[in-house]
Amino acid sequence: KEGNIDKAFAFHSKAYNLSLELNETHLVPSLQGLAATFVAKKDYRKAIDYYKKAEAVALSQESSWGLKEELYEELASTYAAMGNFSRAFQYQQQLGIVKDTLFSETVQKKLNSLQFEFDLQKKEGEISLLTKDKALQEGEIKQQRLVKNAFAIGLVLIFIILFILYRD
């Protein structure tokens, strides 16, 4: 098991160094991985150092709330494992704030989605109503033309009949 932890540390170190060279945004997960190897070795002080570096990078890069949630959870549990319950409690509070923010964002996205769906259905209903109204108007116009044409034909026939009757 110790060999696996050492391998994990080597891989996370390599990932961290590559991220530094490439100016990648994957520094936080690499630092979290390094910290996790020290937690596995029960070297909590070094783990905290790496978690704190990860926190600083996460805050400077404005990382996602989900990443901050992981980080604060790991910091709280590491401080608790060290017996530093006041710091663990502080990070637990930070974790609560992050979870509240994530929940609020999720609810807001859901509300926006529902509002969009409602507006879309409303517009589709209006379009359907206008389409039916237009079809009804076209039907009325056809009926009016038919009546007008029938009246015109009737008048022409009456004139033709009258013309024939008076001509004789």
C-alpha positions as CSV (number, residue, x, y, z in Angstrom):
1,K,0.0,0.0,0.0
2,E,2.9,2.4,0.8
3,G,4.2,1.8,-2.7
4,N,0.9,2.7,-4.2
5,I,0.8,6.0,-2.2
6,D,4.3,6.8,-3.4
7,K,3.3,6.1,-7.0
8,A,0.2,8.2,-6.6
9,F,2.4,11.0,-5.2
10,A,4.7,10.7,-8.2
11,F,1.9,10.9,-10.7
12,H,0.2,13.8,-8.9
13,S,3.6,15.6,-8.8
14,K,4.1,15.1,-12.5
15,A,0.5,16.3,-13.2
16,Y,1.1,19.4,-11.1
17,N,4.4,20.2,-12.8
18,L,2.9,19.8,-16.2
19,S,0.0,22.0,-15.3
20,L,2.4,24.7,-14.1
21,E,4.4,24.5,-17.3
22,L,1.4,24.7,-19.5
23,N,-0.4,27.3,-17.4
24,E,-3.3,25.0,-17.2
25,T,-6.4,25.4,-14.9
26,H,-5.9,21.8,-13.6
27,L,-3.6,23.0,-10.7
28,V,-6.3,22.6,-8.1
29,P,-7.1,18.9,-8.8
30,S,-3.3,18.2,-8.9
31,L,-2.7,19.9,-5.6
32,Q,-5.7,18.1,-4.1
33,G,-4.3,14.8,-5.3
34,L,-0.9,15.6,-3.7
35,A,-2.7,16.5,-0.5
36,A,-4.7,13.3,-0.6
37,T,-1.5,11.2,-0.7
38,F,-0.3,12.9,2.5
39,V,-3.6,12.3,4.1
40,A,-3.2,8.6,3.2
41,K,0.2,8.7,4.9
42,K,-1.4,10.5,7.8
43,D,1.0,13.4,7.3
44,Y,-1.8,15.9,7.9
45,R,0.4,19.1,8.1
46,K,1.7,18.6,4.6
47,A,-1.7,17.7,3.4
48,I,-3.0,21.0,4.8
49,D,-0.2,22.8,3.1
50,Y,-1.2,21.4,-0.3
51,Y,-4.9,21.9,0.4
52,K,-4.2,25.6,1.3
53,K,-2.2,26.0,-2.0
54,A,-5.2,24.5,-3.8
55,E,-7.6,26.8,-2.1
56,A,-5.4,29.9,-3.0
57,V,-5.3,28.8,-6.6
58,A,-9.1,28.0,-6.7
59,L,-9.9,31.4,-5.3
60,S,-7.5,33.2,-7.7
61,Q,-8.8,31.3,-10.8
62,E,-12.4,31.7,-9.7
63,S,-12.8,27.9,-9.9
64,S,-16.2,26.2,-10.0
65,W,-18.3,26.0,-6.9
66,G,-18.2,22.2,-7.2
67,L,-14.4,22.2,-7.0
68,K,-14.5,24.6,-4.0
69,E,-17.1,22.3,-2.4
70,E,-14.7,19.3,-2.7
71,L,-11.8,21.4,-1.4
72,Y,-13.6,22.7,1.7
73,E,-14.9,19.2,2.5
74,E,-11.3,17.8,2.3
75,L,-9.9,20.7,4.4
76,A,-12.6,20.2,7.1
77,S,-12.0,16.4,7.3
78,T,-8.2,16.8,7.4
79,Y,-8.4,19.4,10.2
80,A,-10.8,17.1,12.0
81,A,-8.4,14.2,11.6
82,M,-5.7,16.4,13.1
83,G,-7.9,17.2,16.0
84,N,-8.2,20.9,15.1
85,F,-11.9,21.0,15.4
86,S,-12.2,24.8,15.3
87,R,-10.5,25.0,11.9
88,A,-12.5,22.0,10.8
89,F,-15.7,23.8,11.8
90,Q,-14.6,27.0,9.9
91,Y,-14.2,25.0,6.7
92,Q,-17.4,23.1,7.4
93,Q,-19.1,26.5,7.5
94,Q,-17.4,27.5,4.2
95,L,-18.6,24.2,2.8
96,G,-22.2,25.1,3.9
97,I,-21.9,28.5,2.1
98,V,-20.7,26.8,-1.0
99,K,-23.4,24.2,-0.9
100,D,-26.0,27.0,-0.4
101,T,-24.6,28.8,-3.4
102,L,-24.6,25.6,-5.5
103,F,-28.2,25.0,-4.5
104,S,-29.3,28.6,-5.2
105,E,-27.6,28.4,-8.7
106,T,-29.3,25.0,-9.4
107,V,-32.7,26.4,-8.3
108,Q,-32.2,29.6,-10.4
109,K,-31.2,27.5,-13.5
110,K,-34.3,25.3,-13.0
111,L,-36.5,28.4,-12.5
112,N,-35.0,30.0,-15.7
113,S,-35.6,26.7,-17.6
114,L,-39.2,26.5,-16.4
115,Q,-39.8,30.2,-17.2
116,F,-38.4,29.6,-20.7
117,E,-40.6,26.5,-21.2
118,F,-43.6,28.5,-20.0
119,D,-42.9,31.4,-22.3
120,L,-42.3,29.0,-25.2
121,Q,-45.6,27.2,-24.6
122,K,-47.4,30.5,-24.3
123,K,-45.9,31.7,-27.7
124,E,-46.8,28.4,-29.3
125,G,-50.3,28.7,-28.0
126,E,-50.5,32.3,-29.4
127,I,-49.1,31.1,-32.8
128,S,-51.7,28.2,-32.9
129,L,-54.5,30.6,-32.0
130,L,-53.4,33.1,-34.7
131,T,-53.1,30.3,-37.3
132,K,-56.6,29.1,-36.5
133,D,-57.9,32.7,-36.6
134,K,-56.3,33.2,-40.0
135,A,-57.7,30.0,-41.3
136,L,-61.2,31.1,-40.1
137,Q,-60.8,34.5,-41.8
138,E,-59.7,32.9,-45.0
139,G,-62.8,30.6,-44.8
140,E,-65.0,33.6,-44.3
141,I,-63.4,35.5,-47.2
142,K,-64.0,32.4,-49.5
143,Q,-67.6,32.2,-48.4
144,Q,-68.1,36.0,-49.1
145,R,-66.5,35.6,-52.5
146,L,-68.7,32.7,-53.3
147,V,-71.8,34.7,-52.2
148,K,-70.7,37.7,-54.3
149,N,-69.9,35.5,-57.3
150,A,-73.3,33.7,-57.0
151,F,-75.1,37.1,-56.8
152,A,-73.2,38.4,-59.8
153,I,-74.0,35.3,-61.8
154,G,-77.6,35.5,-60.7
155,L,-77.8,39.2,-61.8
156,V,-76.2,38.4,-65.2
157,L,-78.7,35.5,-65.7
158,I,-81.6,37.8,-64.8
159,F,-80.4,40.4,-67.2
160,I,-79.9,37.8,-69.9
161,I,-83.4,36.5,-69.3
162,L,-84.9,40.0,-69.3
163,F,-83.0,40.9,-72.4
164,I,-84.4,37.7,-74.2
165,L,-87.9,38.4,-73.0
166,Y,-87.9,42.1,-74.0
167,R,-86.3,41.4,-77.3
168,D,-89.1,39.1,-78.5
